[in-house]
Amino acid sequence: MNLSLQDIVKTYNGHAVLKHFTATFPVEGCYLLLGENGAGKSTLAKCIAGDIVYDSGTMHYQHNRPVAEDVALQYQTFDSYSHLKIAEVIRLFQALTRGSGDLTELYSLLELTTYSDILVKNASGGQRKALSIYLAFLLNKPIILLDEPFADLDLTKKKQFAAFLQKDIKESQRIIIVISHEVAGFERLFDSIYILQDGRLADHGTLNALEEKYPNPMFKGIEGIYFEVTGKVLGGRVG
């Protein structure tokens, strides 16, 4: 099954954030969603997850079932259950979910054991991010949206997490959509790249297809493709 989005529109106070966004995300794949701040990435993710209601358009994944029921969203910041310990939050989610499989590898690489007794409100941003990532997979949904998942991981952990994603997709046949500016070294993780600009899908395709389409970029890899499409620089220099 594919996740299909057709003509998705979302406005805030008369300002259109998503402008007839249309895209298809095939099953069993990892997809990169790129765009500067305000391009509509997080709004799109929240629309898919059902956190906000889009104004018009359609979404399809399974027949006779809202897409949001099949989606887990990892937030860039996690502030829920602030007076519970991290271990208590995990136990709560474990009690509410079934069939999540063996997540020992993910638990280990996120080093959750080292701060499991910290209250969520006292946890650092990186610790909250790790908890949010773990909970997204614990929910065991067929579609997982990850918002800047590499941001607070060191290089070794980033590589381990990328390997975990590849393994998980093959074993679970999930659709994983990653919003991230940290792409150097992880280009081959993504089956396709989707570039948003001003609320629209500016271009998309496999890395090889986009490299053929833009053969002489100013920068190498995904960064160069992004610049060719948008005229802007990817990474910390651009949101």
C-alpha positions in Angstrom: 0.0 0.0 0.0 1.2 3.5 -0.8 0.5 6.7 1.2 -1.1 9.0 -1.3 -1.6 12.8 -0.7 -3.6 14.8 -3.2 -4.0 18.6 -3.4 -3.5 19.1 0.4 -4.2 22.7 1.4 -3.6 24.2 4.8 -3.9 27.9 5.7 -3.3 29.9 8.9 -5.0 33.2 9.3 -5.4 33.5 5.5 -1.8 32.5 4.8 -1.4 29.3 2.7 1.3 27.1 4.2 0.5 24.1 2.0 -0.6 24.8 -1.5 -2.2 21.8 -3.2 0.6 19.5 -2.1 0.5 16.2 -4.0 2.9 13.2 -3.5 3.0 9.5 -3.2 5.1 7.6 -0.8 5.4 3.8 -1.7 5.4 1.2 1.0 8.6 -0.2 2.3 10.8 2.9 1.9 12.6 5.7 3.6 11.9 9.2 2.2 13.6 12.5 2.8 11.5 15.7 3.1 13.5 18.8 2.6 12.6 22.5 2.8 13.6 25.7 4.5 11.8 27.0 7.6 8.2 27.9 6.6 8.2 25.6 3.5 5.5 23.5 5.1 7.4 20.4 6.3 6.2 20.2 9.9 2.7 21.3 8.9 2.5 18.5 6.4 3.8 16.0 8.9 1.1 17.1 11.4 -1.6 16.9 8.8 -0.6 13.3 8.0 -0.5 12.4 11.7 -3.9 14.0 12.3 -2.5 16.6 14.7 -4.0 19.4 12.6 -6.8 19.4 10.2 -6.0 20.3 6.6 -8.5 22.6 4.7 -8.9 20.5 1.6 -7.5 17.6 -0.4 -7.4 13.9 0.2 -5.1 11.3 1.9 -5.3 7.6 1.4 -3.4 4.6 2.9 -5.9 1.9 3.8 -9.5 1.9 2.5 -12.2 2.9 4.9 -9.7 4.0 7.6 -8.3 7.5 8.4 -4.6 7.8 7.5 -3.8 9.2 11.0 -4.7 5.9 12.6 -1.7 4.3 10.9 0.8 7.1 11.7 3.3 7.7 14.5 4.9 11.1 14.6 8.2 11.8 16.4 8.2 15.4 17.5 11.2 17.7 17.3 10.5 18.6 20.9 8.8 16.3 23.5 7.1 17.9 26.5 4.3 15.4 27.4 4.2 13.5 30.7 6.5 16.0 32.2 6.1 14.7 35.8 6.8 11.1 34.9 10.2 9.5 34.6 11.4 8.4 31.2 11.2 4.8 32.2 7.6 5.3 33.4 6.6 6.9 30.1 8.0 3.9 28.2 6.2 1.4 30.5 3.0 3.4 29.9 3.3 3.1 26.2 4.3 -0.5 26.4 1.1 -1.2 28.3 -0.9 0.5 25.6 0.6 -1.0 22.5 1.0 -4.5 21.1 3.3 -6.3 18.7 6.0 -3.6 18.7 8.7 -6.4 18.4 12.2 -6.3 19.8 13.4 -2.8 20.2 16.4 -3.7 22.3 18.8 -2.4 19.6 17.1 1.0 19.3 16.9 1.3 23.2 20.6 0.6 23.4 21.8 2.9 20.7 19.7 5.8 22.1 21.3 5.0 25.5 17.9 5.3 27.3 19.2 3.2 30.2 21.6 6.0 31.3 18.8 8.5 32.0 15.7 6.3 32.4 15.1 7.6 36.0 15.1 11.3 35.0 11.8 13.2 35.0 10.8 14.3 31.5 10.7 17.9 32.7 14.3 17.6 33.8 15.6 15.8 30.7 17.8 17.6 28.1 16.6 18.2 24.6 18.6 15.3 23.3 17.2 13.0 26.0 13.7 14.0 25.1 14.4 13.5 21.4 15.7 10.0 22.1 12.5 9.2 24.1 10.3 10.6 21.3 12.1 8.5 18.7 11.8 5.3 20.8 8.1 5.9 21.4 7.4 6.4 17.7 8.7 2.9 17.0 7.1 1.5 20.1 3.7 2.5 18.7 4.4 0.1 15.9 2.5 2.0 13.2 3.1 1.3 9.4 3.9 5.0 8.8 6.5 6.8 10.9 7.3 10.4 10.6 10.7 11.5 12.1 11.3 15.2 12.6 15.1 16.0 12.7 15.9 12.6 14.3 19.7 12.9 13.8 20.0 16.4 15.3 21.1 15.4 18.9 23.0 12.2 18.0 26.8 11.9 17.7 28.2 10.6 14.5 28.5 7.0 15.7 24.9 7.1 16.9 23.7 8.7 13.6 25.3 5.8 11.6 23.8 3.2 14.0 20.4 4.8 13.7 20.5 5.0 9.9 21.4 1.2 9.9 18.5 0.6 12.3 16.1 2.4 9.9 17.2 0.3 6.9 16.8 -2.9 8.9 13.4 -1.9 10.3 12.0 -0.9 6.9 13.0 -4.3 5.4 11.6 -6.3 8.4 8.4 -4.3 8.9 7.7 -2.9 5.4 7.0 0.5 6.8 6.9 3.9 5.2 9.3 6.2 7.0 9.4 9.9 6.2 12.3 11.9 7.6 12.5 15.6 7.9 16.1 16.5 8.3 18.9 18.9 7.2 21.6 16.5 8.3 22.0 14.5 5.1 25.7 14.3 4.4 26.8 10.7 4.6 23.2 9.4 4.7 22.3 10.0 1.0 21.8 6.3 0.3 19.4 5.8 3.2 16.6 7.5 1.2 14.7 5.8 -1.5 13.4 9.2 -2.8 13.9 12.9 -1.9 10.9 15.3 -1.8 11.8 19.0 -1.9 9.2 21.5 -0.6 9.3 25.2 -1.5 6.6 27.7 -0.6 4.1 25.0 0.3 4.4 23.1 -2.9 6.4 20.0 -4.0 9.1 21.6 -6.0 10.7 18.4 -7.2 11.2 14.8 -6.2 12.9 11.6 -7.2 15.6 9.1 -6.4 19.1 10.6 -5.8 20.3 9.1 -9.1 17.4 10.5 -11.0 17.8 14.0 -9.5 21.6 13.9 -10.1 20.9 13.2 -13.8 18.3 16.0 -13.9 20.8 18.4 -12.3 24.2 17.3 -13.6 26.3 20.3 -12.7 25.3 21.4 -9.2 27.3 24.0 -7.2 27.6 21.5 -4.3 27.9 17.8 -4.2 25.0 15.4 -3.4 21.7 16.3 -1.9 22.9 19.7 -0.9 23.7 20.5 -4.5 20.3 19.2 -5.8 18.5 21.3 -3.2 20.4 24.4 -4.2 19.6 23.8 -7.9 15.9 23.4 -7.1 15.4 26.2 -4.6 18.3 28.5 -5.1 19.1 28.2 -1.4 21.7 26.5 0.8 20.7 23.4 2.8 21.8 22.9 6.4 22.4 25.0 9.4 22.9 28.1 7.2 19.2 27.7 6.1 16.4 26.5 8.3 
